[in-house]
Amino acid sequence: MTEQSPTVESLIGPEEPRWIVTILVLVAIVLLPWVLWLTVTLPSRHVSEHWDAAWVGFDVAEILAFALTACAAWRRAPSLQVASAAAGTLLLSDAWFDILLSTGDKRVWLAIGQAVLSEIPLAILCFWIAWDTARFWGHWQRLIARMPSRAESRAA
């Protein structure tokens, strides 16, 4: 029988504070008027001094998230879920901003193609890893078992 990944309920004991949920709901409610205010007040066009640094920094964050996800998967570390969720979130954010901030028909379609063919599928993979780490590790172990051992590689 395959082992299921633990549920959130099994990780939270009865002694854990439930007020955290209340705070998170309140923050979500308070953000609604903020978003409405931004919708009305922000200009639709803005020039930025450090546009290049913002995008390079964002892409470096994606690289780090992928590297941390790969490292956690290789080591079977508990941080795999967090790292892969972060990588997926960054990928979806990248796709969103690439499409929204593209200028001209050609660049918009290029951004949409990149999102559909790479960023969104990779984000789905990352979220699947985060959601079902135990099953992912099972698949990972089967892949590693198929690889030749180091001794076999050296002998060849």
TILOFI-23116 format. One line per field, with one value per atom (N, C-alpha, C): residue number from 1; atom name; residue in three letters; x negated, z negated, y negated. Coordinates in Angstrom, 3 decimals, padded with zeros to 6 digits. Example, Ala and Ser with C-alpha at 12.3 -4.5 7.8 and 13.67 -1.06 7.14 Angstrom:
TILOFI-23116
num	c(1;1;1;2;2;2)
atomo	c(N;CA;C;N;CA;C)
residuo	c(ALA;ALA;ALA;SER;SER;SER)
xx	c(-013.190;-012.300;-013.200;-012.850;-013.670;-012.900)
zz	c(-007.800;-007.800;-007.800;-007.080;-007.140;-007.870)
yy	c(005.690;004.500;003.300;002.250;001.060;-000.030)
end
This chain:
TILOFI-23116
num	c(1;1;1;2;2;2;3;3;3;4;4;4;5;5;5;6;6;6;7;7;7;8;8;8;9;9;9;10;10;10;11;11;11;12;12;12;13;13;13;14;14;14;15;15;15;16;16;16;17;17;17;18;18;18;19;19;19;20;20;20;21;21;21;22;22;22;23;23;23;24;24;24;25;25;25;26;26;26;27;27;27;28;28;28;29;29;29;30;30;30;31;31;31;32;32;32;33;33;33;34;34;34;35;35;35;36;36;36;37;37;37;38;38;38;39;39;39;40;40;40;41;41;41;42;42;42;43;43;43;44;44;44;45;45;45;46;46;46;47;47;47;48;48;48;49;49;49;50;50;50;51;51;51;52;52;52;53;53;53;54;54;54;55;55;55;56;56;56;57;57;57;58;58;58;59;59;59;60;60;60;61;61;61;62;62;62;63;63;63;64;64;64;65;65;65;66;66;66;67;67;67;68;68;68;69;69;69;70;70;70;71;71;71;72;72;72;73;73;73;74;74;74;75;75;75;76;76;76;77;77;77;78;78;78;79;79;79;80;80;80;81;81;81;82;82;82;83;83;83;84;84;84;85;85;85;86;86;86;87;87;87;88;88;88;89;89;89;90;90;90;91;91;91;92;92;92;93;93;93;94;94;94;95;95;95;96;96;96;97;97;97;98;98;98;99;99;99;100;100;100;101;101;101;102;102;102;103;103;103;104;104;104;105;105;105;106;106;106;107;107;107;108;108;108;109;109;109;110;110;110;111;111;111;112;112;112;113;113;113;114;114;114;115;115;115;116;116;116;117;117;117;118;118;118;119;119;119;120;120;120;121;121;121;122;122;122;123;123;123;124;124;124;125;125;125;126;126;126;127;127;127;128;128;128;129;129;129;130;130;130;131;131;131;132;132;132;133;133;133;134;134;134;135;135;135;136;136;136;137;137;137;138;138;138;139;139;139;140;140;140;141;141;141;142;142;142;143;143;143;144;144;144;145;145;145;146;146;146;147;147;147;148;148;148;149;149;149;150;150;150;151;151;151;152;152;152;153;153;153;154;154;154;155;155;155;156;156;156)
atomo	c(N;CA;C;N;CA;C;N;CA;C;N;CA;C;N;CA;C;N;CA;C;N;CA;C;N;CA;C;N;CA;C;N;CA;C;N;CA;C;N;CA;C;N;CA;C;N;CA;C;N;CA;C;N;CA;C;N;CA;C;N;CA;C;N;CA;C;N;CA;C;N;CA;C;N;CA;C;N;CA;C;N;CA;C;N;CA;C;N;CA;C;N;CA;C;N;CA;C;N;CA;C;N;CA;C;N;CA;C;N;CA;C;N;CA;C;N;CA;C;N;CA;C;N;CA;C;N;CA;C;N;CA;C;N;CA;C;N;CA;C;N;CA;C;N;CA;C;N;CA;C;N;CA;C;N;CA;C;N;CA;C;N;CA;C;N;CA;C;N;CA;C;N;CA;C;N;CA;C;N;CA;C;N;CA;C;N;CA;C;N;CA;C;N;CA;C;N;CA;C;N;CA;C;N;CA;C;N;CA;C;N;CA;C;N;CA;C;N;CA;C;N;CA;C;N;CA;C;N;CA;C;N;CA;C;N;CA;C;N;CA;C;N;CA;C;N;CA;C;N;CA;C;N;CA;C;N;CA;C;N;CA;C;N;CA;C;N;CA;C;N;CA;C;N;CA;C;N;CA;C;N;CA;C;N;CA;C;N;CA;C;N;CA;C;N;CA;C;N;CA;C;N;CA;C;N;CA;C;N;CA;C;N;CA;C;N;CA;C;N;CA;C;N;CA;C;N;CA;C;N;CA;C;N;CA;C;N;CA;C;N;CA;C;N;CA;C;N;CA;C;N;CA;C;N;CA;C;N;CA;C;N;CA;C;N;CA;C;N;CA;C;N;CA;C;N;CA;C;N;CA;C;N;CA;C;N;CA;C;N;CA;C;N;CA;C;N;CA;C;N;CA;C;N;CA;C;N;CA;C;N;CA;C;N;CA;C;N;CA;C;N;CA;C;N;CA;C;N;CA;C;N;CA;C;N;CA;C;N;CA;C;N;CA;C;N;CA;C;N;CA;C;N;CA;C;N;CA;C;N;CA;C;N;CA;C;N;CA;C;N;CA;C;N;CA;C;N;CA;C;N;CA;C;N;CA;C;N;CA;C;N;CA;C;N;CA;C;N;CA;C;N;CA;C;N;CA;C;N;CA;C;N;CA;C;N;CA;C;N;CA;C;N;CA;C;N;CA;C;N;CA;C;N;CA;C;N;CA;C;N;CA;C;N;CA;C)
residuo	c(MET;MET;MET;THR;THR;THR;GLU;GLU;GLU;GLN;GLN;GLN;SER;SER;SER;PRO;PRO;PRO;THR;THR;THR;VAL;VAL;VAL;GLU;GLU;GLU;SER;SER;SER;LEU;LEU;LEU;ILE;ILE;ILE;GLY;GLY;GLY;PRO;PRO;PRO;GLU;GLU;GLU;GLU;GLU;GLU;PRO;PRO;PRO;ARG;ARG;ARG;TRP;TRP;TRP;ILE;ILE;ILE;VAL;VAL;VAL;THR;THR;THR;ILE;ILE;ILE;LEU;LEU;LEU;VAL;VAL;VAL;LEU;LEU;LEU;VAL;VAL;VAL;ALA;ALA;ALA;ILE;ILE;ILE;VAL;VAL;VAL;LEU;LEU;LEU;LEU;LEU;LEU;PRO;PRO;PRO;TRP;TRP;TRP;VAL;VAL;VAL;LEU;LEU;LEU;TRP;TRP;TRP;LEU;LEU;LEU;THR;THR;THR;VAL;VAL;VAL;THR;THR;THR;LEU;LEU;LEU;PRO;PRO;PRO;SER;SER;SER;ARG;ARG;ARG;HIS;HIS;HIS;VAL;VAL;VAL;SER;SER;SER;GLU;GLU;GLU;HIS;HIS;HIS;TRP;TRP;TRP;ASP;ASP;ASP;ALA;ALA;ALA;ALA;ALA;ALA;TRP;TRP;TRP;VAL;VAL;VAL;GLY;GLY;GLY;PHE;PHE;PHE;ASP;ASP;ASP;VAL;VAL;VAL;ALA;ALA;ALA;GLU;GLU;GLU;ILE;ILE;ILE;LEU;LEU;LEU;ALA;ALA;ALA;PHE;PHE;PHE;ALA;ALA;ALA;LEU;LEU;LEU;THR;THR;THR;ALA;ALA;ALA;CYS;CYS;CYS;ALA;ALA;ALA;ALA;ALA;ALA;TRP;TRP;TRP;ARG;ARG;ARG;ARG;ARG;ARG;ALA;ALA;ALA;PRO;PRO;PRO;SER;SER;SER;LEU;LEU;LEU;GLN;GLN;GLN;VAL;VAL;VAL;ALA;ALA;ALA;SER;SER;SER;ALA;ALA;ALA;ALA;ALA;ALA;ALA;ALA;ALA;GLY;GLY;GLY;THR;THR;THR;LEU;LEU;LEU;LEU;LEU;LEU;LEU;LEU;LEU;SER;SER;SER;ASP;ASP;ASP;ALA;ALA;ALA;TRP;TRP;TRP;PHE;PHE;PHE;ASP;ASP;ASP;ILE;ILE;ILE;LEU;LEU;LEU;LEU;LEU;LEU;SER;SER;SER;THR;THR;THR;GLY;GLY;GLY;ASP;ASP;ASP;LYS;LYS;LYS;ARG;ARG;ARG;VAL;VAL;VAL;TRP;TRP;TRP;LEU;LEU;LEU;ALA;ALA;ALA;ILE;ILE;ILE;GLY;GLY;GLY;GLN;GLN;GLN;ALA;ALA;ALA;VAL;VAL;VAL;LEU;LEU;LEU;SER;SER;SER;GLU;GLU;GLU;ILE;ILE;ILE;PRO;PRO;PRO;LEU;LEU;LEU;ALA;ALA;ALA;ILE;ILE;ILE;LEU;LEU;LEU;CYS;CYS;CYS;PHE;PHE;PHE;TRP;TRP;TRP;ILE;ILE;ILE;ALA;ALA;ALA;TRP;TRP;TRP;ASP;ASP;ASP;THR;THR;THR;ALA;ALA;ALA;ARG;ARG;ARG;PHE;PHE;PHE;TRP;TRP;TRP;GLY;GLY;GLY;HIS;HIS;HIS;TRP;TRP;TRP;GLN;GLN;GLN;ARG;ARG;ARG;LEU;LEU;LEU;ILE;ILE;ILE;ALA;ALA;ALA;ARG;ARG;ARG;MET;MET;MET;PRO;PRO;PRO;SER;SER;SER;ARG;ARG;ARG;ALA;ALA;ALA;GLU;GLU;GLU;SER;SER;SER;ARG;ARG;ARG;ALA;ALA;ALA;ALA;ALA;ALA)
xx	c(-000.840;000.000;-000.888;-000.524;-001.343;-001.035;-002.072;-001.944;-001.452;-000.434;000.123;-000.661;-000.737;-001.390;-000.484;-001.092;-000.285;000.623;001.789;002.715;002.375;002.902;002.674;003.219;004.380;004.981;004.082;003.365;002.502;001.245;000.891;-000.305;-000.021;001.233;001.605;002.243;001.598;002.145;003.209;003.999;005.055;004.508;003.226;002.647;002.216;002.259;001.878;002.917;002.480;003.436;004.289;005.595;006.535;006.735;006.254;006.417;005.646;004.695;003.931;004.865;005.820;006.776;007.583;007.996;008.765;007.950;006.685;005.824;005.686;005.471;005.322;006.588;007.747;009.017;009.187;008.858;008.961;008.028;006.821;005.887;006.460;007.025;007.629;008.775;009.591;010.714;010.205;009.186;008.633;007.969;007.412;006.767;007.754;008.998;009.986;010.136;010.378;010.460;009.144;008.025;006.717;006.595;006.990;006.923;007.869;009.044;009.976;009.390;008.768;008.141;007.025;006.188;005.121;005.688;006.764;007.395;007.812;008.288;008.777;007.639;006.616;005.610;004.333;003.965;002.705;002.811;001.746;001.769;001.597;002.142;002.005;000.623;-000.127;-001.474;-002.433;-003.622;-004.624;-006.014;-006.946;-008.324;-009.150;-009.982;-010.778;-012.265;-012.989;-014.433;-015.217;-014.758;-015.523;-014.756;-014.154;-013.374;-014.224;-015.426;-016.316;-016.693;-017.014;-017.398;-016.223;-015.026;-013.845;-013.659;-013.760;-013.559;-014.710;-015.929;-017.071;-016.950;-016.610;-016.428;-015.328;-014.238;-013.138;-013.581;-014.312;-014.798;-015.821;-016.636;-017.573;-016.794;-015.690;-014.849;-014.283;-013.894;-013.406;-014.501;-015.699;-016.831;-017.074;-017.081;-017.294;-016.182;-014.946;-013.830;-013.963;-014.344;-014.560;-015.728;-016.813;-017.981;-017.637;-016.911;-016.514;-015.559;-014.667;-013.748;-014.519;-015.453;-016.251;-017.085;-017.701;-018.520;-017.667;-016.501;-015.614;-015.108;-014.819;-014.370;-015.487;-016.681;-017.827;-018.100;-017.980;-018.265;-017.048;-015.897;-014.634;-014.370;-014.625;-014.476;-013.026;-012.600;-011.232;-010.971;-012.010;-011.838;-011.400;-011.284;-010.877;-009.529;-008.571;-007.239;-007.282;-008.002;-008.076;-008.827;-009.950;-010.756;-009.993;-009.319;-008.595;-007.366;-006.712;-005.583;-006.074;-007.221;-007.791;-008.158;-008.762;-009.129;-007.891;-006.843;-005.606;-004.974;-004.978;-004.412;-005.204;-006.515;-007.347;-007.111;-006.955;-006.701;-005.377;-004.323;-003.033;-003.103;-003.810;-003.984;-004.754;-005.782;-006.582;-005.710;-004.900;-004.018;-003.031;-002.450;-001.485;-002.100;-003.246;-003.861;-004.448;-004.977;-005.466;-004.350;-003.191;-002.074;-001.530;-001.316;-000.701;-001.585;-002.889;-003.797;-004.436;-004.031;-004.564;-003.957;-004.773;-004.295;-004.344;-003.313;-003.268;-002.722;-002.037;-001.398;-002.379;-003.535;-004.510;-005.003;-005.333;-005.843;-004.760;-003.530;-002.444;-002.267;-002.247;-002.070;-003.274;-004.455;-005.642;-005.528;-005.080;-004.908;-003.831;-002.741;-001.670;-002.189;-002.930;-003.503;-004.456;-005.303;-006.246;-005.499;-004.452;-003.666;-002.994;-002.355;-001.602;-002.520;-003.670;-004.543;-005.572;-005.908;-006.943;-006.566;-006.215;-006.040;-004.863;-003.722;-002.550;-002.729;-003.197;-003.427;-004.457;-005.532;-006.523;-005.930;-005.091;-004.433;-003.521;-002.792;-001.918;-002.753;-003.883;-004.784;-005.242;-005.653;-006.116;-005.005;-003.786;-002.672;-002.311;-002.428;-002.179;-003.199;-004.456;-005.501;-005.167;-004.791;-004.462;-003.234;-002.266;-001.016;-001.157;-001.932;-002.019;-003.472;-004.195;-005.624;-005.919;-005.129;-005.392;-005.341;-004.335;-004.230;-005.348;-005.703;-006.812;-008.095;-008.367;-009.578;-009.551;-008.375;-008.274;-008.673;-008.171;-008.563;-010.056;-010.556;-011.975;-012.843;-012.461;-013.227;-013.252;-012.123;-012.097;-013.031;-013.088;-014.009;-015.462;-015.777;-017.145;-017.518;-016.574;-016.845;-017.180;-016.655;-016.931;-018.300;-018.844;-020.149;-021.254;-022.295;-023.395;-024.081;-024.533;-025.202;-026.568;-027.165;-028.482;-029.533;-029.420;-030.386;-030.274;-029.031;-028.823;-029.353;-029.165;-029.648;-031.159;-031.813;-033.280;-033.847;-033.146;-033.622;-033.509;-032.552;-032.337;-033.313)
zz	c(000.000;000.000;000.000;000.820;000.894;-000.281;-000.719;-001.867;-001.398;-002.054;-001.713;-002.408;-001.755;-002.394;-003.522;-004.580;-005.723;-005.348;-005.970;-005.748;-006.699;-006.387;-007.251;-008.647;-008.712;-010.008;-010.874;-010.253;-011.032;-011.515;-010.871;-011.266;-012.339;-012.469;-013.449;-014.643;-015.756;-016.977;-017.562;-018.507;-019.105;-019.873;-020.248;-020.997;-020.103;-018.778;-017.859;-017.904;-017.853;-017.931;-016.675;-016.841;-015.723;-015.306;-016.099;-015.782;-014.526;-014.122;-012.911;-011.694;-011.648;-010.535;-010.507;-011.673;-011.759;-011.226;-011.595;-011.123;-009.606;-009.042;-007.593;-006.854;-007.375;-006.754;-006.829;-007.977;-008.128;-007.156;-006.983;-006.036;-004.620;-004.240;-002.913;-002.744;-003.764;-003.696;-003.608;-004.394;-004.385;-003.043;-002.388;-001.099;000.012;-000.115;000.933;001.185;000.166;000.446;000.969;000.504;000.983;002.490;002.961;004.381;005.169;004.634;005.305;005.400;004.335;004.340;005.382;005.435;006.431;007.853;008.057;009.376;009.848;008.944;009.292;009.401;008.567;008.471;009.274;009.538;010.244;011.722;012.262;013.702;014.513;015.725;016.571;017.222;017.165;017.748;016.707;016.628;015.655;016.200;016.039;016.467;015.220;015.303;014.147;014.438;013.437;013.573;013.578;012.855;012.686;013.220;014.372;015.006;015.207;015.723;015.984;014.694;013.649;012.371;011.757;011.909;011.366;012.035;013.371;014.078;013.850;013.823;013.560;012.153;011.184;009.814;009.717;010.441;010.438;011.028;012.141;012.758;011.869;011.145;010.196;009.085;008.632;007.620;008.161;009.436;010.054;010.091;010.463;010.505;009.117;008.103;006.736;006.297;006.647;006.280;006.953;008.236;008.928;008.310;008.006;007.418;006.042;005.236;003.917;004.035;005.016;005.237;005.647;006.571;007.018;005.866;005.089;003.961;002.920;002.614;001.629;002.131;003.431;003.997;003.924;004.259;004.232;002.819;001.826;000.432;-000.311;000.355;-000.269;-001.521;-001.393;-002.518;-002.659;-003.879;-004.100;-003.428;-003.116;-002.475;-001.018;-000.484;000.906;001.190;000.298;000.535;000.632;-000.259;-000.262;000.974;001.280;002.422;003.734;003.902;005.154;005.249;004.132;004.155;004.512;003.985;004.314;005.791;006.316;007.737;008.621;008.292;009.069;009.023;007.855;007.704;008.514;008.462;009.245;010.741;011.189;012.608;013.067;012.275;012.648;012.623;011.648;011.589;012.806;013.188;014.357;015.613;015.782;016.949;016.943;015.804;015.677;016.091;015.525;015.813;017.215;017.707;019.094;020.069;019.884;020.793;020.603;019.366;019.084;019.469;019.340;019.581;020.969;021.813;023.181;024.018;024.882;025.779;027.214;027.970;029.363;029.505;030.614;030.852;030.822;031.479;031.572;030.186;029.332;027.992;027.106;027.241;026.451;026.798;028.099;028.509;028.125;028.154;027.696;026.199;025.412;023.966;023.686;024.447;024.269;024.619;025.720;026.113;025.064;024.534;023.490;022.238;021.883;020.702;020.883;022.043;022.295;022.471;023.127;023.439;022.360;021.509;020.516;019.101;018.877;017.501;016.784;017.423;016.772;016.567;017.573;017.314;016.205;016.180;015.102;013.753;013.715;012.462;011.976;012.897;012.524;011.950;012.573;012.047;010.635;010.437;009.114;008.077;008.436;007.492;007.213;008.215;007.987;006.992;007.163;006.232;004.820;004.697;003.380;002.783;003.602;003.121;002.718;003.454;003.204;003.169;002.207;002.088;001.928;001.135;000.902;002.211;003.028;004.303;005.251;005.246;006.070;005.708;004.398;003.982;004.422;004.448;004.953;006.415;007.235;008.649;008.782;007.975;007.990;007.660;006.654;006.262;007.388;008.086;009.211;010.325;010.584;011.603;011.199;009.954;009.476;009.514;009.196;009.212;010.624;011.647;013.037;013.511;012.826;013.222;012.828;013.630;013.243;011.980;011.152;009.919;010.254;009.284;009.499;009.795;009.139;009.357;010.799;011.288;012.659;013.659;013.346;014.242;014.327;013.212;013.185;013.898;013.779;014.393;015.917;016.412;017.855;018.449)
yy	c(001.174;000.000;-001.241;-002.225;-003.431;-004.341;-005.026;-005.918;-007.277;-007.802;-009.105;-010.206;-011.369;-012.505;-013.002;-013.556;-013.986;-015.153;-015.178;-016.278;-017.421;-018.585;-019.744;-019.460;-018.807;-018.518;-017.645;-016.701;-015.821;-016.530;-017.642;-018.377;-019.421;-019.832;-020.847;-020.160;-020.255;-019.680;-020.583;-020.071;-020.888;-022.090;-022.036;-023.148;-024.304;-024.110;-025.171;-026.285;-027.540;-028.656;-028.760;-028.769;-028.888;-030.339;-031.291;-032.709;-033.096;-032.258;-032.544;-032.583;-031.673;-031.637;-032.933;-033.394;-034.643;-035.820;-035.885;-036.974;-036.926;-035.739;-035.612;-036.020;-035.659;-036.056;-037.565;-038.157;-039.613;-040.338;-039.835;-040.456;-040.392;-039.260;-039.133;-040.137;-040.305;-041.251;-042.686;-043.031;-044.393;-044.702;-043.699;-043.932;-044.273;-043.876;-044.174;-045.673;-046.520;-047.959;-048.533;-047.981;-048.428;-048.210;-047.041;-046.726;-047.626;-047.875;-048.781;-050.191;-050.660;-051.979;-052.040;-050.993;-050.953;-050.962;-050.244;-050.187;-051.574;-052.376;-053.711;-054.724;-054.592;-055.651;-055.420;-054.188;-053.949;-054.321;-054.933;-055.236;-053.955;-053.951;-052.757;-052.694;-053.780;-053.822;-054.373;-053.713;-054.143;-053.818;-054.747;-054.530;-054.252;-053.225;-052.827;-053.017;-053.458;-053.674;-052.358;-051.375;-050.138;-048.924;-049.090;-048.028;-046.769;-046.953;-045.818;-045.097;-045.834;-045.218;-044.458;-044.987;-044.305;-042.944;-042.900;-041.635;-040.655;-041.162;-040.276;-039.695;-040.539;-040.060;-039.027;-039.232;-038.278;-036.939;-036.986;-035.750;-035.037;-035.793;-035.177;-034.470;-035.082;-034.427;-033.114;-033.097;-031.853;-030.794;-031.206;-030.263;-029.675;-030.528;-030.050;-029.099;-029.419;-028.541;-027.177;-027.161;-025.883;-025.111;-025.814;-025.155;-024.582;-025.342;-024.846;-023.661;-023.720;-022.600;-021.349;-021.494;-020.347;-019.785;-020.667;-020.237;-019.510;-020.066;-019.434;-018.088;-017.992;-016.715;-015.680;-016.102;-015.182;-014.661;-015.556;-015.188;-014.653;-014.658;-014.254;-015.088;-016.377;-017.298;-017.761;-018.021;-018.521;-019.877;-020.605;-021.914;-021.805;-020.600;-020.408;-021.055;-020.892;-021.445;-022.970;-023.610;-025.070;-025.564;-024.943;-025.384;-025.217;-024.094;-023.879;-024.782;-025.054;-026.002;-027.399;-027.794;-029.107;-029.175;-028.122;-028.104;-028.212;-027.465;-027.540;-028.919;-029.528;-030.867;-031.890;-031.795;-032.712;-032.527;-031.286;-031.032;-031.648;-031.483;-032.071;-033.596;-034.143;-035.600;-036.096;-035.368;-035.730;-035.734;-034.697;-034.619;-035.792;-036.073;-037.160;-038.498;-038.822;-040.111;-040.177;-039.058;-039.055;-039.418;-038.803;-039.048;-040.460;-040.843;-042.140;-043.317;-043.162;-044.276;-044.260;-043.318;-043.262;-044.368;-044.924;-045.975;-045.467;-045.744;-045.315;-043.916;-043.670;-042.380;-041.214;-041.394;-040.297;-039.878;-040.841;-040.534;-039.918;-040.370;-039.794;-038.327;-038.011;-036.611;-035.755;-036.337;-035.620;-035.314;-036.278;-036.078;-035.035;-035.070;-034.075;-032.686;-032.581;-031.283;-030.748;-031.610;-031.197;-030.747;-031.467;-031.106;-029.751;-029.559;-028.329;-027.126;-027.319;-026.188;-025.867;-026.830;-026.525;-026.928;-028.184;-028.662;-028.000;-027.932;-027.332;-025.828;-025.064;-023.629;-023.381;-024.172;-024.016;-024.389;-025.409;-025.789;-024.664;-024.045;-022.919;-021.777;-021.473;-020.443;-020.804;-022.046;-022.478;-022.360;-022.772;-022.678;-021.218;-020.352;-018.931;-018.372;-018.745;-018.301;-018.785;-020.051;-020.606;-019.930;-019.630;-019.061;-017.597;-016.845;-015.404;-014.953;-015.454;-015.178;-013.692;-012.991;-011.567;-010.781;-011.046;-010.335;-010.760;-012.059;-012.537;-011.799;-011.663;-010.961;-009.501;-008.885;-007.518;-007.431;-008.365;-008.408;-008.682;-009.607;-009.984;-008.765;-008.005;-006.808;-005.777;-005.613;-004.662;-005.118;-006.426;-006.948;-006.709;-006.979;-006.778;-005.302;-004.433;-002.994;-002.507;-003.161;-002.780;-003.249;-004.258;-004.791;-003.815;-003.722;-002.833;-003.363;-002.449;-002.866;-003.457;-004.126;-004.732;-003.665;-002.534;-001.455;-000.941;-000.811;-000.349;-001.368;-002.658;-003.714;-003.717;-003.510;-003.507;-002.281;-001.154;000.087;000.003;-000.731;-000.826;-001.769)
end
